[in-house]
């Protein structure tokens, strides 16, 4: 994307202001009901009516397809602007995303064929369809070397057999992007991406897996699941590189969301510290709490600069594996620490399900595992820094 830096800066500021108002006026009022619903076993979800109203509001405000190219009816904003929007949205503990979800969008934009762009990308980019991504497998996690799901060519179709796990958004997805082995090579070699439509025979949702933070993931089984050849996404045997782009867009998005959650935690901690008096002293005047706040301010500032750096380089098409790993580790650990300190500042009240802190803390805890556990990123960074080839 070719964006003028000054123009990008102004459009990012305007978008941030618009999303911030949407969060304050439309999302925050829903939060108590969402928290109560989750706490009483009703699930961490929006009702159909709530979601319909939010989507209509986004349409009215022009908050739709923010990073979607103009040819698909989007605003074609740079990822830097998207990051600002994600940060604002994450301040509210409400399960809502401005359509479409960006990582799969960017993967499809990079490699979808003209036919796929019409059939799948156009309705996805316009928010009419939803997608999911199936990478991890039981026993293999996200390690490509351990991937055993295979696709074998039979005439004009590919027949897929295997299992996937930890897949989000499955019941509502119109199609999934599935990674399967089509060659004999190890690790990345011979991995192909396929678009698999829902209700395809042999595509079975095996079970729902309740996760902490109110989330649910799914285990999928593929039993002689036949997919037409035109549903190969990208090149045969070369699905790993576009998948990496998707992962790096997600890591940028996660970094921005972590900052948004940390901001909310700091705001809540500040209000509590200014109003709560213990043994005749405001919490805001106690050094321990001051240091909690100082740490939050310093770490959020560092992480925001990392997000901006990664987003700018992603827009320029640079190799960002190192920057994405650094942000993924630092942002998730920063948010975990800030949320924990905020909960500590609230004392017993911080342990209740009436406040959003506990749910955000659980969601950040999950973030330290998906899109690559912190330890895997640290190992990759260490090997790269030391010039290791392993």
Secondary structure, DSSP 8 states (H G I E B T S, - for coil): ----HHHHHHHHHHHHHHHHHHIIIIIHHHHHHHHHHHHTTS-S---HHHHHHHHHHHHHHT-S-TTS-GGGT-----HHHHHHHHHHHTTS------SS-HHHHHHHHHH--HHHIIIIIHHHHTTSS-EEEE--BTTTBT-GGG---EEEEETTEEEEEEEEEEE-STTT-SEEEEEEE-SS-STTTTEEEEEEETT-TTEEEEEEEE-GGG-EEEEEEEEEEEEEGGGEESSTTBHHHHHHHHHHHHHHHHHHHHHHHHHHHHHHHHHHHHH-EETTEEGGGSHHHHHHHHHHHHHHHHHHHHHHHHHHHHHTT---HHHHHHHHHHHHHHHHHHHHHHHHHTGGGGGSSSSSHHHHHHHHHHHTTTTS-HHHHHHHHHHHHHT---
